[in-house]
Amino acid sequence: MAANSGDPATAVSVRGFQVLKIDGYSRTLNPMCGVLLQIMPVSCGRPYVGHQLHPKGCRRTNTDFFSLFLLLVDADDAGEAVAAQPTFSLLDQDQKPVPSYSRTPAMTNFSALERSIGYEKFMRRETLERSEHLIDDCFAVRVDVHVVVKEAPSMVVPPSDMHRHIGDLLSSEEGADLEFRVVSL
């Protein structure tokens, strides 16, 4: 956790990832196939982030590609700013990111107007179909997310003085149902 200067709020940073497995890639070529949306458990309380995969691009002009986006889900329009940075990676047969198909956009501040970031043309479908990464009509994409939100200041907890309380209990010998066993190795 890092405190912001001049602001009593605290910036909280959380990282997480999720693997999105597309089982039955050939079915995504069906004209009726649409957007795959998955909510990620990466959150700092609220809001949550999610990601979208568009098997046939997100616009009619890029249907030869599949698209990937990170988006803000379940957010409060009046809530604090949320900054997030995704990394989208096609995974190989060993579930390792393929460097030539790993992309990381800049950290983005999400707002009521801008709620997503990603790539309209993440990868050509034809390239995926010819690659060794499409196995038995399946492929996988890993979405790593770094989320930063502002939180209200937390309550300050004083340091523990339990050692003094235990010492008083042992020295008074009143109501002491406490036994210490020290074992030397």
N, C-alpha and C positions, 0 to 999 in steps of 0.2 A: 504494500500500500504506500502510496506517495501522497503527501498533502499538497494542495494547491496554495500558492502564496497569496495572501490577502483574502482568502476564501475559507470560511469555516468548514466547507464541505470537503470530502475526501474522494480522491479518484481511486476506484477499485478496478483492478485489471484481472480478467479471467480468460483462460485459454482452454480450448477443448477441440475435439474433432469428432467427425462422424463419417462412416463409410457408407456411401450410397451404392448399393448393388443393383444393377439393372439386369434382371433375369428375364429373358425373352426379348432381346433387342429387336428381333424381326417383327414383333407385334407393335413396336413403336413406329413402324413404317406405315401402319394403318392410318388412313386419313382421319379416323375418329379419335386417334390418340392425341392427348393434350399434354398438359403440364403435370409434372410430378412435383409435389410439394412435400417437404419433410421438415418438421420442427426439430430443432436441436435443443438439447438440454443445457446448452451453454447460456447461462444467464447470471446476472448479478441481482437475484431476486426477480425483478420485473424490469424491463421488457425481455422477451425472448427473441432469439434470432432463428431464422429458418433458411432453407435454401431451396431453390427451384432448379429443375432440369427441364429444359424444353427439348425433347428428342428431335424435333424438326425445326429448330430455330424458334426464335420468339417473334419473328415477323415473316410475312409472306415473301420478303425479298431475300431471306437467308435460310431457306428450307434445306439447303445442302449441308447445313451445319447443325450441331446441337449446341445449345446455349446453357450457361450456368450463372446463377445469381444468388447472392446473399441478400436477405431482406429482413426488415424489422417486422416482427409479428407481435400482436397483443401489446401495442404501445399506447401510451397515454399521450394525446396531442399536447397537453399542457405539461408533460413530464420533462425531466431533465434530459439534456443532450446525451446521446449514446454514440460513441465512436466504435467502429469495428473495422477489422481488416481480415478478409478471408484469404486463404490459399487454396486454390482448386487444383487437384492433381489426379490425372488418370493413373490407375494402379496397374502394375505389371502382374505376371502370373504369381509372383511371390508376395503380392500385396505391398510392393514398394512403389513410391511415386516415380513416374516416368519423367525425367528432367525436361525433356523437350515438350511435354504437355503438363507442365506445372506453371501456374500463373498466380501472381500476387499483386493486386492493385494497391494503391495507396490507402492509408487509413482514411476512412470516410466518416464524417459526422452526419448521422441520420437525423432527419427532422420530419415534420408532418408532410413536407413537400418531397423530400428525397428519402425514400425508404428502401432503396435497393442499390446494389453495386455488383457488377459482374461482367461477363463476356457474352455478347450476342453471337460471336463466331468463335467459340472455344476450340472446336475441332471439326474438321470436315467429316461428315458421316462416311464418305467413301474411304477416307484414310483409316478410320476406325475399322471399317469392314475388311480392309486388306491387311490390317495389322495382326500381330500375334497377341494383342491384348483383348480381342474379342474371342472368347473361348466358349464353346458349347452354347452360343447365342447369349452369352453373359459378358458383362464388363463391370468394372467398379471405379468409382470416383471418390477420392477422399477430400473432405472439406474441413480444413483447419480454420479455426476462428479465434481471433484475439479481440475481446470486447472490453471497452473501458466505459464506465458510467460514473457519474458523480453521486455520492451518497451523503446523507445528512451526517453531521458529526456524531460519532458514537460516544457513549457514556464512558468516562474514564474510571477504571477500576483501580483502587489503591493496591499497592503491593501486599502480598500475603504476609501475615504475622502469625501463621499457624504454629510455627516453631515455639513462639512464646506461649501460646495457649496449651500446647502439648506439654511444655516444660512446667507450666503452672499446675496442670492436671497431675503430672507425675510427682511433683514435689508435695502437693497437698494430700495425695493419696485418698482423696474423697471421691467416691463415685467412679473410681478408675477401673473399668473392665477392659483394660488394654494391656496386652502382653507383647513385648518385642522379642523376637528370636533372631539372633545374629549368627549367621553361619559363615564360617571362614572357608574359603576354597583353597 
